[in-house]
Amino acid sequence: MKINKLAPLTLSSEQMRACGYKVIDLLVDHFDTIHTKKHAAKHKREAVDALFDPTIPYEATDSSKVLEHIQDTVLKNADLPSHPKFYSFVPSPSNYISVMADTLATGYNIFSGGWTASPEAAEIEIISINWLLEMFHFPVQKGGGIFTSGGSMANLTALVTARRVQCGTDFSKAVIYLSDQTHSSNIKAIRVLGFNKDQVRIIPTDLEFKISINKLKNEIAKDKLMGLQPAIIIANAGTTNTGTVDPLNELARIAKKEKLWLHIDGAYGGGSVLSEQGSELLAAVSKADSLTIDPHKWFFQPYEIGCLLVKNHKHLSDTFTEKPEYLRDIEGNESEINFYDYGIQLTRRFRALKFYMSIKTFGLNAFKEAVQYSVDLTESLEDKLRLSSQWEIISPATLAVINFRYNPIALELSEKELDEVNQYISQQVVQSRDAVFVTTVLNGQVVLRMCLINPRTTMDDVLGTIADCERYAKEFLEQ
Ligand SMILES: Cc1ncc(COP(=O)(O)O)c(C=O)c1O
């Protein structure tokens, strides 16, 4: 059946509206009912294969049929990182205004590369980046930044820049320092950049999971004696495992004295600057040369939006500018930024729009309230768990991350039994599809990790899950 007599790949206005209204209805229902939904079931590959016809569809299908099929398969069983009981990894408690902004950016297919292609889009990215520079006390005139697809790309962009500024084209003697709690995306970036394993020093952390300053100093001194070039420190402003912030002041002092580039990975913790506790802990991020933040985490944006901020915007443009003849007609003048000169991508989607529209619509105070709520909620949970004879805090509430394990005082379980019971608890919670609550390993112990950055998560949600965990634990111990 021929669906329309228009040009190929074209729908009539009526068809477009009908499709669009259905999509909006689906989205609004999703936002309204997400808290009642079950988390994704683990489906095996064969079962999922059976849901889809793998043959290439040369002929047309009615768009409502395609949509219905996606609704019944993908949407019905999708992961729910915005769900109030999604406690693991880093949740992504998105917001509706940003979803609409992303729809507009995609619908208009705005090219956010060269200035003259869409000057107002570039202006919105400049304004949004300036807001962030101000929030993190980076210099607004001299500083700069770019929105990326996520934290991984922001870290990669930072390290490409740092490598060029520190080493020029010969980085054969350069050494990079990072703690054993640093996010794996940094290791990936280092690998992409072509550093050898022996150019990387993984520095152990102390009892609070902060980089050991003494061990870092020892490594730098040793490398200098060996004729190597200490080049880059990667510090953490909120580790993924425990929310820990490295001693940033001391790291900044070392970086300045030894002439190292200080990159801070604030992909997880950056957003906490909007809370009282976070703004204190992150006060020294302004001393970094570059800072990764990740608005699709704690600035409540839907995927994908990360961000890199730099102290000196010239470091970005000097690293990434290329001047091919086919782009000369869309170049702006000196003050007009071509964001393709600030990073790796040439064709870029208009990510800044969702950040800008959501902050304009709700106001930054609403974001502050949401972040403060999460930090306070996690601290209250710590207080409650400390009053219980069933639970042991392994790492205290820090920037909305807390790690604990089931370890009843009365039972004196062995380390092996503790690992097993906590692993079992997590498996049962995940299997129930009521919450996403997985383990991590700290100092060799299996622990339960909660990351509570969703402002729609209530204490009742959390205590309900804890009560389920206690039930699962008893079930395990009675077996
Ligand atoms: C500290 C840290 N850095 C980097 C990343 C990578 O960010 P993305 O997943 O947005 O690429 C994460 C993701 O959780 C993170 O927690």
The ligand as an ORCA input file, in Angstrom:
! r2SCAN-3c Opt
* xyz 0 1
  C      33.102     10.608     37.446
  C      32.627     10.274     36.057
  N      33.372     10.638     34.993
  C      32.989     10.368     33.730
  C      31.818      9.697     33.482
  C      31.444      9.386     32.063
  O      30.367     10.181     31.675
  P      29.392      9.749     30.464
  O      28.796      8.450     30.867
  O      28.434     10.877     30.401
  O      30.225      9.635     29.237
  C      31.013      9.277     34.548
  C      29.753      8.533     34.305
  O      29.101      8.058     35.196
  C      31.417      9.592     35.873
  O      30.689      9.221     36.949
*
